[in-house]
Amino acid sequence: MPALSARGAKRAGDPRAPAGLPPTVLFAGYGLLCLTPVILAALQGLPARNVFRELSSGLVMVGYVMMLLQFLLSGRFRWLSGRVGIDRAMRFHQVTAWAILAFVLLHPLLYAAPRLAPDPTDALAALNRMFSSPNLRSGVIAWWLTILLVPLAVFRDRLPLRYELWRLSHGLFAVAIALSGTLHTLRVGTYSADGWLAAFWIAATIVALGAMAHIYAINPLLQLASPYRVTSNRKVADRMWEVAVEPERGHAMRFAPGQFVWLNLGHSTFSLTEHPFSFSSAPADRPRMAFTIKESGDFTSQIGSIAVGTRAYLDGPHGNFTLAGRRAEGAVFIAGGVGFAPIMSMLRQLKAERHAHPVRLIYGNRIDTQILYRD
Ligand SMILES: Cc1cc2nc3c(=O)[nH]c(=O)nc-3n(C[C@H](O)[C@H](O)[C@H](O)COP(=O)(O)OP(=O)(O)OC[C@H]3O[C@@H](n4cnc5c(N)ncnc54)[C@H](O)[C@@H]3O)c2cc1C
């Protein structure tokens, strides 16, 4: 009898589950890339400046690579973050944003720090000169934009902005920072006069902007080749809907139970109106693929009005919350509310495979009428 995981999943023609770089390679690569400009700068053998300036340059170089790598981390690239999971990659993206903010914030302050004594107003005057220097304008723009970008992301939920508008502004800010930051580095960076370091910054900026082009242009173009249609939309509990789609032509997407897609219902593939939902149907049910969706905000509160026949596009599958690689013979699933959706997909797949090992479900819902799939 098979263990819970991969062998069973493979029988169902799957899984897409955890493809991508191993986490150790990913973290080692990330660390190495962050240190590369510092190493390239050290190899130049330039005479050392005062400790504040060196610290300022070192920190901002590390911070700036981290900033450019944010484009890749948030880029939904399965080859990159498939194994660690896009959700963890996004969490890392959010946490590292604080380090980037700190390094960028400190950059001019550390330059001015030696002038604090004996007269602190000298430091203020130095800062003033930096911020008004035409030569440093692109750097000042990148500095201000970074200082705005991070709080706007952290406090997104409190802004009177629709998610899609926020996402657009977040992307545009990031592109502006990448362009102005690289311009600043190449024009006035102490170490960037060196050909290798300049080439590194140019290559990193091209990769970052390429990642952006992939998300907003190449991916939407690729999705055009695989349209889906809504085949049913039924209420499964109070404020809970099950929307099913099937491909208009060709094969349905391969996925592993537990994964999710960004679902676009009735919009152009270039639209930003897409939302992440877990599959609640099993791979064994393909070509029918279903999502269990709770009415909660602007988009989901209208989900019941999505008509059969509406065109849909799916970006995915993403996520590593799957059974793949698990060797246990039985399982206990714990779910709350609509978080039951991905677990329902796993249970349905185990049932389709006639899995005979013990499986238990602990399911909680604060609202009796919203309990999903009672039957
Ligand atoms: C990996 C993942 C899987 C999910 N699976 C399911 C599921 O199976 N069933 C289900 O009902 N819900 C699921 N959700 C939650 C679902 O995506 C949100 O409820 C939905 O996007 C809210 O959209 P809204 O416009 O109705 O609400 P809004 O009021 O606009 O947004 C509410 C909150 O949802 C988040 N959100 C909104 N739009 C997006 C977006 N495009 N991308 C990411 N986050 C967004 C934001 O944090 C926002 O503050 C999942 C979320 C994630 C991240």
The ligand as a MOL file (V3000), in Angstrom:
LIG
                    3D

  0  0  0     0  0            999 V3000
M  V30 BEGIN CTAB
M  V30 COUNTS 53 58 0 0 0
M  V30 BEGIN ATOM
M  V30 1 C -2.2510 31.3670 -1.5050 0
M  V30 2 C -3.6570 31.8420 -1.2630 0
M  V30 3 C -4.7060 30.9610 -1.4390 0
M  V30 4 C -6.0120 31.3820 -1.1890 0
M  V30 5 N -7.0190 30.4990 -1.3610 0
M  V30 6 C -8.2830 30.8960 -1.1380 0
M  V30 7 C -9.3960 29.9850 -1.3230 0
M  V30 8 O -9.2250 28.8210 -1.6920 0
M  V30 9 N -10.6340 30.4660 -1.0830 0
M  V30 10 C -10.8730 31.7630 -0.6750 0
M  V30 11 O -12.0320 32.1300 -0.4780 0
M  V30 12 N -9.8470 32.6310 -0.4890 0
M  V30 13 C -8.5750 32.2410 -0.7050 0
M  V30 14 N -7.5470 33.1430 -0.5500 0
M  V30 15 C -7.8670 34.5320 -0.1580 0
M  V30 16 C -8.3550 35.2950 -1.3840 0
M  V30 17 O -7.3190 35.4430 -2.3180 0
M  V30 18 C -8.8320 36.6930 -0.9460 0
M  V30 19 O -9.9410 36.5290 -0.0820 0
M  V30 20 C -9.3090 37.5010 -2.1180 0
M  V30 21 O -8.2410 37.7750 -2.9960 0
M  V30 22 C -9.9050 38.7750 -1.5730 0
M  V30 23 O -10.2310 39.6060 -2.6570 0
M  V30 24 P -11.3840 40.7050 -2.5370 0
M  V30 25 O -11.2130 41.6660 -3.6530 0
M  V30 26 O -12.6990 40.0390 -2.4230 0
M  V30 27 O -11.1240 41.3510 -1.1440 0
M  V30 28 P -10.3870 42.7190 -0.7890 0
M  V30 29 O -11.1900 43.4160 0.2480 0
M  V30 30 O -10.0290 43.5130 -1.9950 0
M  V30 31 O -9.0760 42.1510 -0.1900 0
M  V30 32 C -9.0490 41.5570 1.0780 0
M  V30 33 C -7.5940 41.1670 1.3050 0
M  V30 34 O -7.3060 40.0480 0.4290 0
M  V30 35 C -5.9880 40.1810 -0.0880 0
M  V30 36 N -6.0350 40.2480 -1.5570 0
M  V30 37 C -6.9620 40.8900 -2.3080 0
M  V30 38 N -6.6950 40.7400 -3.6020 0
M  V30 39 C -5.5730 39.9920 -3.6670 0
M  V30 40 C -4.7940 39.4950 -4.7250 0
M  V30 41 N -5.1130 39.7330 -6.0030 0
M  V30 42 N -3.6860 38.7830 -4.4140 0
M  V30 43 C -3.3480 38.5360 -3.1360 0
M  V30 44 N -4.0610 38.9680 -2.0820 0
M  V30 45 C -5.1520 39.6800 -2.3420 0
M  V30 46 C -5.4120 41.4280 0.4840 0
M  V30 47 O -4.6660 41.0950 1.6480 0
M  V30 48 C -6.5940 42.2380 0.8890 0
M  V30 49 O -6.2680 43.1120 1.8990 0
M  V30 50 C -6.2540 32.7210 -0.7790 0
M  V30 51 C -5.1940 33.6170 -0.6240 0
M  V30 52 C -3.9120 33.1810 -0.8590 0
M  V30 53 C -2.7740 34.1550 -0.6810 0
M  V30 END ATOM
M  V30 BEGIN BOND
M  V30 1 1 1 2
M  V30 2 1 2 3
M  V30 3 2 2 52
M  V30 4 2 3 4
M  V30 5 1 4 5
M  V30 6 1 4 50
M  V30 7 2 5 6
M  V30 8 1 6 7
M  V30 9 1 6 13
M  V30 10 2 7 8
M  V30 11 1 7 9
M  V30 12 1 9 10
M  V30 13 2 10 11
M  V30 14 1 10 12
M  V30 15 2 12 13
M  V30 16 1 13 14
M  V30 17 1 14 15
M  V30 18 1 14 50
M  V30 19 1 15 16
M  V30 20 1 16 17
M  V30 21 1 16 18
M  V30 22 1 18 19
M  V30 23 1 18 20
M  V30 24 1 20 21
M  V30 25 1 20 22
M  V30 26 1 22 23
M  V30 27 1 23 24
M  V30 28 2 24 25
M  V30 29 1 24 26
M  V30 30 1 24 27
M  V30 31 1 27 28
M  V30 32 2 28 29
M  V30 33 1 28 30
M  V30 34 1 28 31
M  V30 35 1 31 32
M  V30 36 1 32 33
M  V30 37 1 33 34
M  V30 38 1 33 48
M  V30 39 1 34 35
M  V30 40 1 35 36
M  V30 41 1 35 46
M  V30 42 1 36 37
M  V30 43 1 36 45
M  V30 44 2 37 38
M  V30 45 1 38 39
M  V30 46 1 39 40
M  V30 47 2 39 45
M  V30 48 1 40 41
M  V30 49 2 40 42
M  V30 50 1 42 43
M  V30 51 2 43 44
M  V30 52 1 44 45
M  V30 53 1 46 47
M  V30 54 1 46 48
M  V30 55 1 48 49
M  V30 56 2 50 51
M  V30 57 1 51 52
M  V30 58 1 52 53
M  V30 END BOND
M  V30 END CTAB
M  END
